[in-house]
Amino acid sequence: MEELVLRSKNGDADAYTQLILEIRNDLYKICKMRITSDDEIDDIIQDTMIQTFKNIKKLKDPSKFKSWIIRILINNCNHYYMKKNRRKIVSIEDNLNDCENKLYENNIDDIESDMNFYQLLSNLNYEERIIIILYYSEQFTFKEISQILKISDNTVKSRLYRAKNKIKNECEGGIKNG
């Protein structure tokens, strides 16, 4: 990935396109935690891609590309969210279109996995959801997450701990009620 970043810094649009193709699913998942509409997500990701392509020469450490673009994406999502002044909570209903598409593609296992994942995340607030995604899906360290979100390492740790406890309680409640 670092070679692609270096080529992108030298103006190679094809290398930049390849970089985006490698992380597009990650960008989508992160944006989906804040924004519900796929059209709006596409717009935000496109704005982020344009913004980062124009500013990639300013990136000092090529190994930090992914955390850099994710930070910009989160800022763009938050800006959009504040501009629209509405509250968004991820729920199973918000993701039915994705599940329907997978159903047509006969990806039953993916549907069940996605529904379980979104159901678990539905009881978390935005800050907890984004930390769960960055830590477990993207495998960023506490330090990297704190840099991306511009909060302290301890805040990241406490939010992750709180989120894991909520998920654990949800799972235990499901087992007792199931």
Long-range contacts (C-beta under 8 A, 24 or more apart in sequence): 1-62, 1-65, 1-66, 2-62, 2-63, 2-65, 5-56, 5-59, 5-62, 5-65, 6-62, 8-53, 8-56, 9-56, 9-57, 9-59, 9-62, 13-53, 16-53, 16-56, 19-65, 20-49, 23-66, 23-69, 26-66, 26-70, 26-137, 26-138, 27-69, 27-70, 27-73, 29-133, 29-137, 30-70, 30-73, 30-74, 30-77, 30-130, 30-133, 30-134, 30-138, 31-73, 31-77, 32-90, 32-95, 33-90, 33-121, 33-126, 33-129, 33-130, 33-133, 34-74, 34-77, 34-78, 34-80, 34-81, 34-88, 34-126, 34-130, 35-77, 35-80, 35-81, 35-88, 36-88, 36-90, 36-94, 38-97, 40-80, 44-73, 44-76, 44-77, 44-80, 45-73, 47-76, 48-72, 48-73, 48-76, 51-76, 66-138, 67-140, 67-144, 67-147, 67-148, 70-134, 70-138, 70-148, 71-147, 71-148, 71-149, 71-150, 74-130, 74-148, 74-149, 88-126, 89-122, 90-118, 90-121, 90-122, 90-129, 91-118, 91-122, 92-118, 92-119, 92-122, 94-118, 120-167, 120-170, 120-171, 123-166, 123-167, 123-170, 124-163, 124-166, 124-167, 127-159, 128-159, 128-160, 128-162, 128-163, 128-166, 129-163, 131-156, 131-159, 131-160, 131-163, 132-160, 132-163, 132-167, 135-160
